Amino acid sequence: MEWRQRLEKWLMVWRYKMLTPAWTRKPFFLRFIVKIVEWRFSLSPACRSQQVLAQANARRMTGDMNHIDHIHLWSEKKVKEMLLYINDEQIVAQLCDCAQELKEYIQKSIPDNNPIIFSPLHMVSDVLASVMCGFVSSCETLVISTHKDNTLGNSEDESLKNMGVNLVKLDPETTDGPALRRLLRNVKRRDSQLVIFADSPPEITLALTGKQMRTYNCNLFGRPAHLHSGLCELARLSQSQVVFFGLHTENGRLRLAIFGHARADDLPLRAPAFIEQALQRYPQEWLLWYTPSLFYFNDLNTSHYE
């Protein structure tokens, strides 16, 4: 519809400009903007279907008491990312506080000479989680992602660099042998930080890439499941410890939840346990409940819930 296309174009042009004045970032106005984004999402039949799937999956996995508002969660994600890109002082300060907490955990729990891989979960915002990792250290932060679209445009990339964050997306499909060896060498030396989201359901990467990626068998929520094997392989090759954590909101502020860390040899058992722990503790913050099969263990009959 023509009016919907005009609305999309208007939102794209004004998504940053409308939050530039300080008064527009007051809690009341931000709630109003979130409602606008929610309304836009609710116009999409695909989003409404995802809302049904998210609620059904969360109930089946974590209990009937958990209500997942998928559209609201993704609307909050979009607005928080808009605030980040205009260098909003409050959200930047909250991410810095989370980064400091993560840094203190690493200093206390992992030897100084041990390489580290960050494995945040898709909680609140994958972009915010990646940027938060960039605040831990000033070195290059490499984010493994199969998204073909460029999440960071020129203006967003410049905004992050102004904050001292050098965020680089790395597509595993296009990374050749020499680039991989260079990456591993830099991670071993702690010259680069590697960010891998271990909780990405294989179904999502299949939809993004059109091909199956390597997985390993595990158990989640007492069911046979599949997780991507890339994290285990890169941790083994770089001899890294992997730290699992996620963002969540508490009283309107971003907080950090650290679920633990593991050596490469222990990852096939520990990674599923950390993911399940996160989804049980913060089901309302996880962005990917809408995946029909979840981790290839869910034979959800979607028509039953529509």
TORPADO-856286 format. One line per field, with one value per residue: residue number from 1; residue in one letter; x, y, z of N, C-alpha, C in turn. Coordinates in Angstrom, 1 decimal. Layout:
BEGIN
pos: NUM ...
code: a ...
n_xx: X ...
n_yy: Y ...
n_zz: Z ...
ca_xx: X ...
ca_yy: Y ...
ca_zz: Z ...
c_xx: X ...
c_yy: Y ...
c_zz: Z ...
//
This chain:
BEGIN
pos: 1 2 3 4 5 6 7 8 9 10 11 12 13 14 15 16 17 18 19 20 21 22 23 24 25 26 27 28 29 30 31 32 33 34 35 36 37 38 39 40 41 42 43 44 45 46 47 48 49 50 51 52 53 54 55 56 57 58 59 60 61 62 63 64 65 66 67 68 69 70 71 72 73 74 75 76 77 78 79 80 81 82 83 84 85 86 87 88 89 90 91 92 93 94 95 96 97 98 99 100 101 102 103 104 105 106 107 108 109 110 111 112 113 114 115 116 117 118 119 120 121 122 123 124 125 126 127 128 129 130 131 132 133 134 135 136 137 138 139 140 141 142 143 144 145 146 147 148 149 150 151 152 153 154 155 156 157 158 159 160 161 162 163 164 165 166 167 168 169 170 171 172 173 174 175 176 177 178 179 180 181 182 183 184 185 186 187 188 189 190 191 192 193 194 195 196 197 198 199 200 201 202 203 204 205 206 207 208 209 210 211 212 213 214 215 216 217 218 219 220 221 222 223 224 225 226 227 228 229 230 231 232 233 234 235 236 237 238 239 240 241 242 243 244 245 246 247 248 249 250 251 252 253 254 255 256 257 258 259 260 261 262 263 264 265 266 267 268 269 270 271 272 273 274 275 276 277 278 279 280 281 282 283 284 285 286 287 288 289 290 291 292 293 294 295 296 297 298 299 300 301 302 303 304 305 306
code: m e w r q r l e k w l m v w r y k m l t p a w t r k p f f l r f i v k i v e w r f s l s p a c r s q q v l a q a n a r r m t g d m n h i d h i h l w s e k k v k e m l l y i n d e q i v a q l c d c a q e l k e y i q k s i p d n n p i i f s p l h m v s d v l a s v m c g f v s s c e t l v i s t h k d n t l g n s e d e s l k n m g v n l v k l d p e t t d g p a l r r l l r n v k r r d s q l v i f a d s p p e i t l a l t g k q m r t y n c n l f g r p a h l h s g l c e l a r l s q s q v v f f g l h t e n g r l r l a i f g h a r a d d l p l r a p a f i e q a l q r y p q e w l l w y t p s l f y f n d l n t s h y e
n_xx: 0.8 0.4 0.4 1.6 4.2 5.1 5.1 7.1 9.3 9.4 9.9 12.4 14.0 13.7 14.4 16.7 16.9 14.6 15.1 17.2 17.0 17.3 15.0 13.3 14.1 13.2 11.6 8.7 8.3 9.9 8.5 6.3 7.4 8.2 5.7 4.8 6.5 5.8 3.2 3.7 5.0 2.9 1.3 2.2 1.5 3.3 4.8 2.8 2.2 4.7 4.5 2.6 3.9 6.1 5.0 3.8 6.0 7.6 5.9 5.8 8.4 9.3 7.2 3.8 3.3 4.9 4.7 5.3 6.0 6.5 6.4 6.6 9.1 10.9 10.4 11.3 14.0 14.7 14.4 16.2 18.6 18.6 18.9 21.5 23.0 22.9 24.5 23.4 23.7 22.9 22.3 24.8 26.4 25.2 25.9 28.7 29.0 28.1 30.0 32.3 31.6 31.7 34.4 35.7 34.8 36.1 38.8 38.9 38.2 39.5 42.7 45.3 46.8 45.2 43.4 40.2 36.8 33.9 30.6 27.7 24.1 21.1 19.6 17.6 19.1 21.1 22.9 23.5 24.7 27.0 28.3 28.7 30.6 32.7 33.3 34.7 37.4 39.8 40.6 40.1 36.9 35.5 32.6 30.9 28.7 26.0 24.3 23.3 22.6 23.8 24.2 25.3 25.4 27.1 26.9 26.2 28.4 30.4 29.5 29.8 32.6 33.4 32.8 34.8 34.7 35.4 33.9 33.5 31.9 32.0 31.7 31.2 31.0 32.4 34.9 38.2 41.0 43.6 42.6 41.2 43.3 44.7 42.8 42.6 45.2 45.3 43.3 44.4 46.6 45.2 44.8 42.6 39.1 36.7 33.4 30.7 27.5 26.1 23.6 22.1 19.5 19.8 18.0 17.5 20.0 20.0 17.9 18.9 21.3 20.7 21.8 22.8 24.5 27.3 26.5 26.1 25.1 23.0 21.4 18.5 16.3 15.6 15.3 16.4 18.6 20.0 23.0 25.0 28.3 30.4 31.3 32.5 34.6 36.2 36.9 38.4 40.5 41.7 42.4 40.8 39.0 35.5 33.1 29.9 27.0 24.4 22.4 19.9 16.9 16.3 14.4 14.2 16.8 19.7 21.1 23.7 23.9 25.8 26.5 28.5 31.7 33.6 36.0 37.2 37.1 35.0 32.7 30.7 28.9 28.6 27.8 25.0 23.8 24.3 22.8 20.2 19.9 19.9 17.6 15.6 15.8 15.5 13.2 11.6 13.3 14.5 15.1 14.5 12.4 10.4 11.2 10.2 11.0 12.7 15.5 15.7 14.2 11.6 8.5 6.4 3.0 1.9 -0.6 -2.3 -2.2 -3.1
n_yy: -1.2 2.3 4.3 2.9 2.5 5.1 5.8 4.0 5.1 7.6 7.0 5.9 8.1 9.8 8.4 8.8 11.6 12.4 11.8 13.3 15.9 16.6 16.6 14.8 12.4 11.8 9.6 9.4 10.3 8.4 6.1 6.6 6.6 3.9 2.8 3.7 2.3 -0.3 -0.3 -0.1 -2.5 -4.3 -4.0 -5.8 -9.0 -11.1 -10.4 -10.5 -13.2 -14.2 -13.3 -15.0 -17.5 -17.0 -16.7 -19.2 -20.9 -20.1 -20.6 -23.4 -24.1 -22.8 -22.6 -21.9 -19.5 -17.5 -14.7 -13.6 -10.8 -10.4 -8.4 -6.0 -6.4 -6.4 -3.9 -2.3 -3.0 -1.8 1.0 1.3 0.8 3.0 5.0 4.5 5.0 7.7 8.5 8.6 9.6 8.3 5.6 4.8 5.1 3.1 0.8 0.9 0.5 -2.1 -3.3 -2.9 -4.4 -7.0 -7.0 -7.0 -9.5 -11.2 -10.6 -11.6 -14.3 -15.6 -16.5 -14.0 -14.5 -16.0 -16.6 -15.1 -15.6 -13.9 -14.7 -13.6 -13.7 -13.6 -11.3 -8.6 -6.8 -7.7 -6.0 -4.0 -5.7 -6.5 -4.1 -3.5 -5.4 -4.2 -2.1 -3.2 -3.5 -1.6 -2.7 -4.2 -5.4 -8.3 -9.5 -12.4 -13.1 -14.1 -12.5 -10.9 -8.3 -5.0 -4.3 -2.1 1.0 3.7 6.0 4.9 3.4 5.3 6.7 4.8 4.5 7.0 6.7 5.1 2.5 -0.2 -1.9 -4.8 -6.7 -10.1 -12.5 -15.8 -17.4 -16.2 -15.9 -16.6 -19.0 -17.8 -15.4 -16.5 -17.7 -15.4 -14.1 -16.0 -15.9 -13.2 -13.3 -15.1 -13.5 -11.6 -9.3 -8.9 -9.0 -11.5 -12.1 -14.3 -15.5 -17.9 -18.9 -18.9 -20.2 -23.0 -23.0 -20.4 -19.4 -21.1 -20.1 -17.6 -18.1 -20.1 -22.6 -25.5 -25.4 -26.5 -28.5 -29.6 -32.4 -32.0 -31.4 -29.6 -28.2 -30.7 -32.1 -33.6 -31.7 -29.2 -27.3 -24.7 -25.5 -23.9 -22.1 -23.9 -25.0 -22.7 -21.8 -24.0 -24.0 -21.5 -21.8 -20.8 -19.5 -19.3 -16.9 -16.6 -14.6 -12.1 -9.3 -7.6 -5.9 -3.8 -2.1 -0.1 0.2 -0.9 -4.0 -6.5 -9.9 -12.6 -15.8 -17.7 -19.3 -21.3 -23.8 -24.8 -27.6 -28.3 -27.1 -28.4 -29.5 -27.5 -25.1 -25.6 -25.8 -23.2 -21.7 -22.6 -22.0 -19.2 -18.7 -19.7 -18.0 -15.4 -15.2 -13.3 -11.6 -12.7 -12.7 -14.5 -16.3 -16.7 -18.5 -21.2 -24.1 -23.8 -25.1 -27.2 -29.1 -28.9 -29.7 -28.0 -27.4 -24.9 -24.0 -24.7 -22.7 -20.4
n_zz: 0.0 -0.7 1.3 3.4 2.4 2.3 5.0 6.0 4.6 5.7 8.4 8.2 7.4 9.5 11.8 13.4 13.6 15.0 17.5 18.3 19.7 23.2 24.7 23.5 24.4 26.8 29.3 28.9 26.2 24.8 25.4 23.9 21.3 21.1 21.0 18.6 16.9 17.5 16.6 13.8 13.4 14.0 11.8 10.0 8.7 9.0 11.3 13.2 13.1 14.0 16.6 17.7 17.5 19.1 21.7 22.0 21.9 24.1 26.2 26.1 26.6 28.9 30.7 31.5 32.8 31.7 29.8 26.6 24.9 21.9 19.7 21.2 22.4 20.2 19.2 21.3 21.1 18.6 19.2 21.3 19.9 18.1 20.0 20.8 18.5 18.2 20.2 22.8 26.1 28.4 27.6 26.6 28.9 30.5 29.0 29.2 31.9 32.1 30.5 32.1 34.3 33.1 32.4 34.9 35.8 34.0 34.6 37.2 36.9 34.8 33.6 32.8 30.4 28.9 25.9 24.9 24.0 23.4 24.1 23.8 24.4 22.4 23.7 24.5 22.6 19.9 18.7 20.7 22.6 21.2 20.8 23.5 24.1 22.7 24.3 26.3 25.6 23.7 21.4 18.1 17.4 16.4 15.0 14.5 11.9 9.9 8.6 5.6 5.0 5.6 8.7 10.0 8.8 7.1 8.7 11.3 11.8 11.9 14.1 16.2 16.1 17.0 19.6 20.4 19.7 17.7 15.5 13.7 11.2 10.5 8.1 8.1 5.8 3.8 4.6 4.0 4.1 4.8 6.0 8.2 9.6 10.3 11.9 14.1 15.1 16.0 17.9 19.8 20.6 21.9 20.4 18.9 19.5 19.7 18.8 19.2 18.7 20.4 20.6 18.3 16.5 14.3 12.2 11.6 10.5 8.3 6.9 6.3 4.8 3.1 3.1 4.9 8.0 9.9 12.7 16.2 18.2 21.0 24.3 25.1 27.3 28.1 25.7 22.6 20.7 18.4 18.0 16.6 15.5 15.2 17.2 19.1 17.5 16.8 19.3 20.1 18.2 18.7 21.3 23.4 26.2 26.7 27.3 28.6 28.4 28.9 28.0 30.0 31.1 33.9 36.0 34.1 33.2 31.5 32.3 33.1 32.8 33.8 32.8 33.0 32.2 29.9 28.9 25.7 25.3 27.0 26.0 24.3 26.2 28.2 26.9 25.9 28.4 29.6 27.8 28.2 30.8 30.7 29.1 30.8 33.0 32.0 30.1 28.9 27.6 25.5 22.0 20.0 20.2 18.3 16.3 14.5 14.7 16.8 18.2 16.4 17.7 18.0 17.2 16.5 16.0 14.2 13.3 15.3 17.1 16.0
ca_xx: 0.0 1.3 0.6 2.6 5.5 5.4 5.4 8.4 10.3 9.4 10.6 13.9 14.6 13.6 14.6 17.7 16.6 13.5 15.6 18.4 16.8 17.3 13.6 12.6 14.6 12.5 10.9 7.4 8.4 10.5 7.5 5.4 8.1 8.1 4.3 4.7 7.2 4.9 2.1 4.2 5.2 1.6 0.6 2.7 1.0 4.5 5.1 1.7 2.4 5.8 4.1 1.9 4.9 7.0 4.2 3.6 7.3 8.0 5.1 6.1 9.7 9.6 6.1 2.6 3.3 5.7 4.1 6.3 5.4 7.5 6.4 7.1 10.5 11.6 10.2 12.3 15.3 14.9 14.5 17.5 19.7 18.5 19.5 22.9 23.7 23.0 25.4 22.7 24.6 22.4 22.5 26.2 26.9 24.8 26.7 30.0 28.9 28.0 31.3 33.2 31.3 32.2 35.9 36.0 34.6 37.2 40.0 38.8 37.9 40.3 44.1 45.6 47.4 44.3 42.5 38.8 35.8 32.6 29.4 26.4 22.9 20.2 18.8 17.5 19.6 22.4 23.8 23.9 25.6 28.2 28.9 29.2 31.9 33.7 33.7 35.6 38.8 39.8 41.0 39.1 35.9 35.0 31.3 30.5 27.3 25.6 23.3 23.8 22.4 24.8 23.5 25.9 25.7 28.3 26.6 26.2 29.8 31.1 29.0 30.5 34.1 33.5 32.7 36.0 34.3 35.8 33.1 33.6 31.2 32.7 30.8 32.0 30.9 33.3 36.2 39.1 41.9 44.5 41.9 40.9 44.5 45.0 41.9 43.0 46.4 45.0 42.5 45.4 47.4 44.3 44.8 41.2 38.0 35.8 32.0 29.9 26.2 26.0 22.2 21.4 18.9 20.3 16.9 17.7 21.1 19.6 17.0 19.8 22.3 20.2 22.5 23.0 25.8 27.7 25.9 26.4 23.9 23.0 20.1 18.0 15.0 15.3 15.0 17.5 18.6 21.2 23.6 26.1 29.6 31.4 31.9 33.4 35.7 37.0 37.5 39.5 41.7 42.4 42.7 40.2 37.9 34.3 32.3 28.5 26.3 23.3 21.8 18.5 16.5 15.9 14.0 14.4 18.2 20.4 22.0 24.4 23.8 26.9 26.1 29.6 32.6 34.0 37.0 36.8 36.7 33.7 31.7 29.5 28.0 28.4 27.1 23.6 23.4 24.2 21.7 18.9 19.8 19.5 16.2 14.8 15.9 15.1 12.5 11.0 14.3 15.2 14.5 14.3 11.3 9.5 11.7 9.2 11.6 13.7 16.8 15.4 13.6 10.2 7.5 5.2 1.9 1.6 -2.0 -3.1 -2.2 -3.6
ca_yy: 0.0 3.5 5.0 2.2 2.8 6.5 5.7 3.4 6.0 8.7 6.5 5.7 9.4 10.5 7.5 9.4 13.0 12.7 11.6 14.2 16.9 15.9 16.4 13.6 11.2 11.6 8.3 9.4 10.3 7.2 5.1 6.9 6.2 2.5 2.4 3.9 1.2 -1.5 -0.2 -0.4 -4.0 -5.0 -4.0 -6.9 -10.3 -11.9 -10.1 -11.1 -14.7 -14.4 -13.1 -16.2 -18.5 -16.7 -17.0 -20.6 -21.6 -19.7 -21.4 -24.8 -24.4 -22.3 -22.6 -21.2 -18.2 -16.5 -14.0 -13.0 -9.8 -10.4 -7.2 -5.0 -6.6 -6.0 -2.4 -1.7 -3.2 -0.8 2.3 1.4 1.0 4.3 5.9 4.2 5.6 9.2 8.6 9.0 9.5 7.3 4.2 4.6 4.9 1.8 -0.2 1.0 -0.1 -3.6 -3.7 -2.9 -5.6 -8.1 -7.0 -7.5 -11.0 -11.9 -10.5 -12.5 -15.7 -16.2 -16.0 -12.9 -14.9 -16.9 -15.9 -15.1 -15.4 -13.5 -15.3 -13.0 -14.3 -12.6 -10.7 -7.2 -6.4 -8.2 -4.9 -3.5 -6.7 -6.5 -2.8 -3.6 -6.1 -3.3 -1.2 -4.0 -3.3 -0.7 -3.4 -4.5 -6.4 -9.0 -10.1 -13.4 -12.9 -14.5 -11.5 -10.3 -6.9 -4.3 -3.7 -0.9 1.9 4.6 6.9 4.1 3.0 6.5 7.0 3.9 4.9 8.2 6.2 4.3 1.1 -0.6 -3.1 -5.3 -7.9 -11.2 -13.5 -17.1 -18.0 -15.5 -15.8 -17.6 -19.6 -16.8 -14.5 -17.2 -17.8 -14.1 -13.9 -16.8 -15.3 -12.0 -13.6 -15.6 -12.4 -10.6 -8.1 -8.7 -9.6 -12.3 -12.2 -15.3 -15.7 -19.4 -19.3 -18.7 -21.5 -23.3 -22.7 -19.0 -19.3 -21.8 -19.1 -16.4 -18.5 -21.0 -23.8 -26.1 -25.2 -27.6 -28.4 -30.8 -32.8 -31.7 -31.5 -28.4 -28.3 -32.1 -32.6 -33.6 -30.4 -28.9 -26.0 -24.5 -26.0 -22.9 -21.6 -24.9 -25.1 -21.5 -21.9 -25.0 -23.5 -20.4 -22.2 -19.7 -19.6 -18.6 -16.3 -16.5 -13.5 -11.5 -8.0 -7.6 -4.6 -3.8 -0.7 0.8 0.3 -2.1 -4.8 -7.6 -11.2 -13.5 -17.1 -18.5 -19.5 -22.7 -24.1 -25.4 -29.1 -28.4 -26.4 -29.2 -29.7 -26.3 -24.1 -25.8 -25.5 -21.8 -21.1 -23.0 -21.2 -17.8 -18.6 -19.9 -16.8 -14.1 -15.6 -12.1 -10.7 -13.4 -12.2 -15.5 -17.3 -16.9 -19.5 -22.4 -25.3 -23.5 -25.7 -28.4 -30.2 -28.5 -30.0 -27.1 -27.2 -23.5 -23.8 -24.9 -21.5 -19.2
ca_zz: 0.0 -0.9 2.5 4.2 1.9 2.7 6.4 6.1 4.2 6.8 9.6 7.9 7.3 10.8 12.9 14.3 13.8 15.9 18.9 18.5 20.8 24.4 25.3 23.0 25.0 28.1 29.3 28.3 24.7 24.3 25.4 22.7 20.0 21.1 20.6 17.1 16.2 17.7 15.6 12.5 13.3 14.1 10.5 9.2 9.1 9.4 12.7 14.0 13.2 14.9 18.0 18.1 17.7 20.3 22.9 22.1 22.2 25.4 27.2 26.0 27.1 30.2 31.6 31.1 33.4 31.0 28.6 25.7 24.0 20.8 19.0 22.1 22.6 19.0 19.2 22.3 20.5 17.6 19.8 22.0 18.9 17.7 21.0 20.8 17.3 18.4 21.3 24.0 27.2 29.4 27.2 26.5 30.2 30.9 28.3 29.8 33.2 31.8 30.1 33.3 35.1 32.4 32.5 36.2 35.9 33.3 35.4 38.4 36.6 33.7 33.6 31.9 29.1 28.2 24.9 25.3 23.0 24.0 23.5 24.3 23.8 21.7 24.7 24.4 21.3 19.5 18.4 21.9 23.2 20.4 21.2 24.9 24.1 22.2 25.4 27.2 25.2 22.6 20.2 17.1 17.9 15.3 15.3 13.5 11.5 8.5 8.0 4.4 5.0 6.4 9.9 10.3 7.7 7.3 9.9 12.5 12.0 12.4 15.5 17.1 16.2 17.9 21.0 20.6 19.4 16.3 15.3 12.3 10.9 9.8 7.5 8.0 4.5 2.9 5.2 3.5 5.0 5.3 6.9 9.4 10.4 10.9 13.0 15.2 15.6 16.7 19.1 20.7 21.2 22.4 19.6 18.5 20.3 18.8 19.4 18.6 19.4 20.4 20.8 17.1 16.1 13.0 11.3 11.2 9.6 7.1 6.1 5.9 3.9 2.1 3.2 6.2 8.5 10.8 14.1 17.0 19.0 22.5 24.9 25.6 27.9 28.1 24.4 21.7 19.9 17.6 18.1 15.7 16.0 14.9 18.5 19.6 16.6 16.9 20.7 20.1 17.3 19.3 22.7 24.1 27.1 26.2 28.4 28.2 29.1 28.1 28.6 30.3 31.6 35.3 36.4 32.9 32.9 31.0 33.2 32.6 33.5 33.3 33.1 33.3 31.1 29.7 28.0 24.4 25.5 27.8 25.4 23.9 27.4 29.0 26.1 26.0 29.8 29.8 27.0 28.8 32.1 30.3 28.7 31.9 33.9 31.3 28.8 28.3 27.0 24.4 20.8 19.0 20.4 17.1 15.4 14.6 15.2 17.8 17.9 15.6 18.5 18.3 16.1 16.8 15.0 14.3 13.0 16.5 17.9 15.2
c_xx: 0.9 1.5 1.6 4.0 6.0 5.8 6.7 9.5 10.5 10.2 12.1 14.6 14.7 13.9 15.7 17.3 15.6 14.0 16.8 18.1 16.7 15.9 12.9 13.1 14.1 11.7 9.5 7.4 8.9 9.4 6.5 6.1 8.0 6.7 4.1 5.3 6.4 3.8 2.5 4.4 3.9 0.9 1.1 2.1 2.1 4.8 4.0 1.8 3.6 5.4 3.4 2.9 5.7 6.3 4.1 4.9 7.7 7.2 5.5 7.4 9.9 8.4 5.0 2.5 4.0 4.9 5.1 5.6 6.5 7.6 7.0 8.6 11.4 11.5 11.2 13.7 15.6 15.2 15.8 18.7 19.7 19.2 21.1 23.6 23.7 23.8 24.6 23.5 24.2 22.6 23.9 26.8 26.5 25.6 28.1 30.0 28.8 29.4 32.3 32.9 31.8 33.8 36.3 35.8 35.7 38.5 40.1 38.8 38.9 41.7 44.4 46.1 46.4 43.4 41.0 38.0 34.5 31.5 28.1 25.3 22.1 19.2 18.8 17.9 21.0 23.4 24.3 24.9 26.9 29.0 29.5 30.5 33.0 34.1 34.6 37.1 38.7 40.2 39.8 38.2 35.2 33.7 31.0 29.0 27.1 24.6 24.0 23.6 23.4 24.1 24.0 26.1 26.8 28.1 26.7 27.7 30.6 30.8 29.7 32.0 34.3 33.4 33.9 35.7 34.6 35.1 33.1 32.8 32.0 31.8 31.6 32.0 31.9 34.7 37.1 40.1 42.9 43.8 41.6 42.1 44.9 44.1 42.3 44.2 46.1 44.2 43.5 46.2 46.5 44.4 43.4 40.3 37.0 34.4 31.2 28.7 25.9 24.5 21.4 20.8 19.4 19.2 17.1 18.8 20.8 18.8 17.9 20.7 21.8 20.9 22.6 24.4 26.1 27.1 26.4 25.2 24.1 21.6 19.8 16.6 14.6 15.0 16.3 17.5 19.9 21.7 24.7 27.4 30.7 32.1 32.9 34.7 36.7 37.7 38.6 40.7 42.4 42.7 42.1 39.2 36.7 33.5 30.9 27.8 25.2 22.9 20.3 18.2 16.0 15.6 14.4 15.9 18.7 21.3 22.6 24.2 24.9 26.5 27.3 30.6 33.1 35.2 36.5 36.3 35.4 32.5 30.5 28.5 27.6 27.5 25.5 23.0 23.3 23.0 20.4 18.8 19.3 18.1 15.2 14.7 15.3 14.3 12.0 12.0 14.8 14.4 14.1 13.3 10.4 10.0 10.8 9.8 12.5 15.1 16.6 14.9 12.1 9.4 6.2 4.2 1.4 0.1 -2.9 -3.2 -2.7 -5.1
c_yy: 1.3 4.2 4.3 2.4 4.2 6.5 5.1 4.4 7.2 8.2 6.3 7.0 10.0 9.7 8.1 10.8 13.3 12.5 12.5 15.2 16.1 15.7 15.2 12.3 11.0 10.3 8.3 9.4 9.1 6.1 5.3 6.4 4.6 2.1 2.6 2.7 -0.1 -1.5 -0.6 -1.9 -4.7 -4.9 -5.2 -8.2 -11.2 -11.7 -10.6 -12.6 -15.0 -14.2 -14.3 -17.3 -18.2 -17.0 -18.5 -21.3 -21.3 -20.5 -22.8 -25.1 -23.9 -22.2 -21.6 -19.7 -17.1 -16.0 -13.3 -12.1 -9.5 -9.0 -6.0 -5.1 -6.1 -4.4 -1.7 -1.8 -2.1 0.6 2.4 1.5 2.4 5.3 5.7 5.0 7.1 9.5 9.1 8.7 8.4 5.9 3.8 4.3 3.5 0.7 -0.2 0.3 -1.6 -4.1 -3.8 -4.1 -6.9 -8.2 -7.4 -9.0 -11.7 -11.8 -11.4 -14.0 -16.4 -15.6 -15.0 -13.4 -15.8 -16.2 -16.1 -14.9 -15.0 -14.2 -14.8 -13.8 -13.2 -12.1 -9.2 -6.7 -7.0 -7.1 -4.3 -4.4 -6.6 -5.2 -2.9 -4.3 -5.2 -2.3 -1.9 -3.7 -2.4 -1.4 -3.7 -5.6 -7.0 -9.8 -11.1 -13.3 -13.4 -13.6 -10.9 -8.8 -6.2 -3.6 -2.3 -0.1 2.8 5.5 6.2 3.8 4.1 6.9 6.1 4.2 6.1 7.9 5.3 2.8 0.8 -1.9 -3.5 -6.6 -8.8 -12.2 -14.8 -17.7 -17.4 -15.4 -16.9 -18.1 -18.6 -15.8 -15.2 -17.4 -16.5 -13.8 -14.7 -16.3 -14.1 -12.3 -14.2 -14.6 -11.4 -9.2 -7.8 -9.5 -10.3 -12.4 -13.2 -15.6 -17.2 -19.8 -19.1 -20.1 -21.8 -23.0 -21.3 -18.8 -20.0 -20.8 -18.0 -16.8 -19.4 -22.3 -24.2 -25.8 -26.3 -27.4 -29.6 -31.1 -32.5 -31.9 -30.1 -28.6 -29.8 -32.8 -32.6 -32.3 -30.3 -27.5 -25.9 -24.9 -25.0 -22.4 -22.6 -25.0 -23.9 -21.4 -22.9 -24.6 -22.4 -20.6 -21.2 -20.3 -18.8 -18.1 -16.0 -15.4 -13.0 -10.2 -8.3 -6.2 -4.8 -2.4 0.3 1.0 -1.0 -2.7 -5.9 -8.8 -12.1 -14.9 -18.1 -18.5 -20.9 -22.8 -24.8 -26.8 -29.3 -27.8 -27.2 -29.5 -28.4 -25.3 -24.4 -25.5 -24.0 -21.2 -21.4 -22.2 -19.7 -17.7 -18.9 -18.7 -15.5 -14.5 -14.3 -11.3 -11.4 -13.0 -13.3 -16.6 -17.6 -17.9 -20.8 -23.6 -25.1 -24.2 -27.1 -29.5 -29.9 -28.8 -29.3 -27.1 -25.8 -23.3 -23.9 -23.6 -20.3 -19.0
c_zz: 0.0 0.4 3.4 3.8 2.3 4.2 6.7 5.7 5.2 8.0 9.4 7.9 8.7 12.0 13.9 14.6 14.9 17.4 19.2 19.6 22.1 25.0 24.8 23.6 26.5 28.1 28.6 26.8 24.2 24.3 24.2 21.4 19.9 20.6 19.1 16.4 16.4 16.7 14.2 12.3 13.2 12.7 9.6 9.6 9.5 10.9 13.6 14.2 14.1 16.4 18.6 18.4 18.9 21.6 23.1 22.5 23.6 26.5 27.2 26.7 28.5 31.2 31.2 31.7 32.7 29.8 27.9 24.8 22.9 20.1 19.9 22.3 21.4 18.8 20.1 21.7 19.5 18.2 20.6 21.1 18.3 18.7 21.0 19.7 17.4 19.7 22.6 25.2 28.2 28.9 27.0 27.9 30.8 30.3 28.9 31.1 33.1 31.4 31.2 34.1 34.4 32.5 33.8 36.4 35.2 34.1 36.6 38.1 35.6 33.7 32.5 30.5 28.4 27.2 25.3 24.0 23.8 23.3 24.2 23.7 23.2 22.7 24.6 23.0 21.0 19.2 19.7 22.6 22.5 20.8 22.6 24.9 23.6 23.3 26.4 26.9 24.0 21.3 19.3 17.6 16.6 15.6 14.1 13.2 10.1 7.9 6.8 4.4 5.9 7.6 10.2 9.0 8.1 8.6 11.2 12.8 12.5 13.8 16.5 17.2 17.0 19.3 21.4 20.4 17.9 16.0 13.9 12.2 10.1 9.4 7.4 6.7 3.6 3.4 4.7 4.5 5.6 6.3 8.2 10.2 11.0 12.0 14.2 15.9 16.5 18.0 20.2 21.4 21.9 21.7 19.0 19.4 19.3 19.5 18.6 19.4 19.3 20.4 19.5 16.6 14.6 11.9 10.7 10.2 8.3 6.2 5.6 4.8 2.8 2.1 4.7 6.7 9.6 12.2 14.9 17.8 20.4 23.0 25.4 26.1 27.9 26.8 23.5 20.8 19.1 17.8 17.0 16.3 15.8 16.2 19.0 18.8 16.8 18.3 20.8 19.4 18.0 20.8 23.7 25.2 26.5 27.3 27.8 29.1 28.3 28.8 29.0 30.9 33.0 35.7 35.3 32.6 32.3 32.1 32.5 33.5 32.9 33.7 33.3 32.1 31.1 28.8 26.7 24.6 26.2 27.1 24.9 25.0 28.1 28.2 26.2 27.4 30.1 29.0 27.7 30.1 31.7 29.9 29.8 32.8 33.3 30.0 28.1 27.5 25.7 23.1 19.8 19.3 19.2 16.2 15.5 15.2 16.4 17.4 17.3 16.6 18.6 17.0 16.3 15.7 15.1 14.1 14.3 17.3 17.2 15.4
//
